[in-house]
Amino acid sequence: MAIQCGYPKAVHVRWYLRYRFNRWERVCEHCRSYPNQQLSFDF
């Protein structure tokens, strides 16, 4: 079952394996903000 990302400019990330702290771990699927999203400041 796929996760639906509801907040603005969100991307769906599938599960993947990563090597961290000298061991493999499985990262579950999740939503995250779009990569390289620029922040704008009004001064």
C-alpha positions as CSV (number, residue, x, y, z in Angstrom):
1,M,0.0,0.0,0.0
2,A,1.5,3.3,-1.1
3,I,1.6,6.4,1.2
4,Q,0.0,9.5,-0.1
5,C,1.9,12.7,0.6
6,G,-0.4,15.5,1.4
7,Y,1.6,18.5,2.4
8,P,2.8,21.0,-0.3
9,K,5.8,20.1,-2.4
10,A,6.2,16.7,-0.8
11,V,7.8,13.7,-2.6
12,H,7.2,10.0,-1.9
13,V,10.3,8.0,-1.1
14,R,10.3,4.2,-1.5
15,W,12.0,1.9,1.0
16,Y,15.7,1.4,0.5
17,L,18.7,-0.1,2.2
18,R,21.5,2.1,3.6
19,Y,24.8,1.4,5.3
20,R,25.2,3.4,8.5
21,F,27.2,3.0,11.7
22,N,28.9,-0.2,10.3
23,R,25.6,-2.0,9.6
24,W,22.8,-2.2,7.0
25,E,19.4,-0.9,7.8
26,R,16.1,-0.8,5.9
27,V,14.5,2.6,5.7
28,C,10.8,2.4,5.3
29,E,8.8,4.4,2.7
30,H,8.0,7.9,3.8
31,C,7.3,11.4,2.6
32,R,9.7,14.3,2.7
33,S,10.1,17.8,1.4
34,Y,11.3,18.3,-2.2
35,P,15.1,18.1,-2.4
36,N,17.0,21.4,-2.8
37,Q,13.9,23.4,-1.9
38,Q,14.9,27.1,-1.7
39,L,13.8,29.2,1.3
40,S,12.7,32.7,0.5
41,F,13.1,35.5,3.0
42,D,11.3,38.9,2.6
43,F,13.2,41.7,4.3
